[in-house]
């Protein structure tokens, strides 16, 4: 009976060691989890940035809706699109 108890104990310790090793060093272990947490933080930051950009774009689009057209924005976009200026405007060329 003692040999059987010893064998069961050894097998249980081996299984416990196997799962413990995979928890620490395996492909889905703790280091992998920390990497996922870092990636999640980076993606959350990117989401915040994109949400802010979208809010700015929605505000700009709202200014161009027929019920609330901003004359300055309309004038600016028309000048940029048509590449025209008013008489008396100063034009500065910038090389990129």
Secondary structure, 3 states (H helix, E strand, C coil): CHHHHHHHHHHHHHHHHHHHHHHHHCCCCHHHHHHHHHHHHHHHHHHHHHHHHHHHHHHHHHHCCHHHCCHHHHHHHHHHHHCCCCCCCCCCCCCC
